[in-house]
Amino acid sequence: MVRILLPALLLLIAFWVYSIVDCALLPPTRHRGVNKPVWLLIVVLLPVLGGILWFVVGRGRLNPQPLNRAPDDDPDFLGSIGTISDQDERIRRLEAELAALDAEDPDQDGPGSARGTGPADTAAPATDDDGEGPSRGARG
């Protein structure tokens, strides 16, 4: 009889200690029913029954974290970006702004622009001896 009771008693003590440690280390947000100190008292004062109650009633399940999705996989994001006509209107507006920028006078370039900054831009093109257009180098 001792061969059966001794291992059973050791298993019950191990279960009791495990339930105390689990109850003590679990974050308070995962407790159901009463708060954490009360659960600890229940588990300590009612060794086996308190541990069974803790695992059946008191221990809350882990709430699954929402999955992080890429923007093109998230239906909420896709619904918030607007329709194709909104995008087409934005493209038309940007093209109009670009055309307006291209149509501006080139003499109004700012100091950071590439035009009018080098000495070759201010010099007149070289001409032939007879004054008819640019020189073509040595003629053969």
C-alpha positions in Angstrom: 0.0 0.0 0.0 2.9 2.4 0.7 4.2 1.7 -2.8 1.1 3.3 -4.2 0.5 6.1 -1.6 4.0 7.5 -1.6 4.2 8.2 -5.4 0.7 9.5 -5.4 1.5 11.9 -2.5 4.7 13.1 -4.3 2.6 13.7 -7.5 0.0 15.7 -5.5 2.7 17.8 -3.8 4.4 18.4 -7.2 1.0 19.4 -8.7 0.3 21.7 -5.7 3.8 23.4 -6.0 3.4 23.8 -9.7 -0.1 25.4 -9.4 1.3 27.8 -6.8 4.2 28.8 -9.0 2.0 29.1 -12.1 -0.6 31.3 -10.3 2.1 33.5 -8.8 4.0 34.0 -12.1 1.1 34.5 -14.5 0.3 38.1 -15.3 -2.7 39.5 -13.5 -4.4 40.2 -16.8 -4.7 36.5 -17.4 -6.6 35.7 -14.2 -10.4 35.0 -14.4 -12.8 35.3 -11.6 -11.2 36.9 -8.6 -7.9 38.8 -8.5 -4.4 37.3 -8.2 -3.9 37.4 -4.3 -7.2 35.6 -3.8 -6.3 32.9 -6.3 -2.9 32.4 -4.5 -4.8 32.0 -1.2 -7.2 29.5 -2.7 -4.4 27.5 -4.2 -2.3 27.5 -1.0 -5.1 26.8 1.5 -6.8 24.1 -0.6 -3.8 22.1 -1.9 -5.2 19.8 -4.5 -8.7 21.2 -4.9 -7.3 24.8 -5.2 -4.9 23.7 -7.9 -7.6 22.0 -9.9 -9.9 25.1 -9.5 -7.0 27.3 -10.6 -6.4 25.3 -13.9 -10.1 24.9 -14.7 -11.6 28.2 -13.6 -8.9 30.8 -12.8 -6.3 30.5 -15.5 -7.4 32.6 -18.4 -6.6 31.7 -21.9 -4.0 33.7 -23.8 -5.7 36.2 -26.1 -4.2 35.8 -29.6 -2.4 38.9 -30.8 -3.7 40.3 -34.0 -1.5 39.4 -36.9 0.5 42.2 -38.4 -0.4 42.4 -42.0 1.2 44.1 -44.9 -0.9 47.0 -46.2 -1.9 45.3 -49.4 -3.2 42.3 -47.3 -5.2 44.4 -44.8 -8.8 44.9 -45.9 -9.3 47.9 -43.6 -6.3 49.7 -45.2 -7.4 48.8 -48.7 -10.9 50.2 -48.0 -9.4 53.5 -46.7 -7.2 54.4 -49.7 -10.0 55.5 -51.9 -11.3 54.5 -55.3 -9.7 54.4 -58.7 -11.4 57.6 -59.7 -9.8 59.4 -56.7 -6.4 58.1 -57.8 -7.1 59.2 -61.5 -8.1 62.7 -60.3 -4.9 62.9 -58.3 -2.8 61.8 -61.3 -4.5 64.4 -63.5 -3.8 67.1 -61.0 -0.1 66.2 -60.6 0.3 66.0 -64.4 -1.2 69.5 -64.7 1.2 70.8 -62.0 4.1 69.2 -63.9 3.0 70.7 -67.2 2.8 74.1 -65.4 6.4 73.7 -64.1 7.6 72.7 -67.5 6.0 75.7 -69.1 7.7 78.2 -66.9 10.3 80.6 -68.4 13.8 79.0 -68.3 15.4 82.4 -67.4 13.7 82.2 -64.0 15.8 79.2 -63.0 16.9 79.4 -59.4 20.5 79.4 -58.2 20.7 75.7 -57.9 19.6 74.9 -61.5 22.1 73.6 -64.1 21.3 76.3 -66.7 23.3 79.5 -66.8 25.9 78.4 -64.3 28.9 77.6 -66.5 31.1 80.0 -68.6 30.3 78.1 -71.8 26.7 79.2 -71.5 27.5 82.9 -71.7 30.0 82.7 -74.6 28.8 83.1 -78.2 29.2 80.1 -80.5 32.3 80.0 -82.6 31.8 81.0 -86.3 33.7 80.4 -89.5 35.9 83.1 -91.0 33.0 84.2 -93.2 30.7 84.6 -90.3 28.2 81.9 -91.4 27.4 79.7 -88.5 29.5 77.6 -86.2 32.9 76.4 -87.3 33.2 72.8 -88.3 36.9 72.3 -87.5 39.5 71.5 -90.2 38.2 70.8 -93.7 39.8 68.2 -95.7 
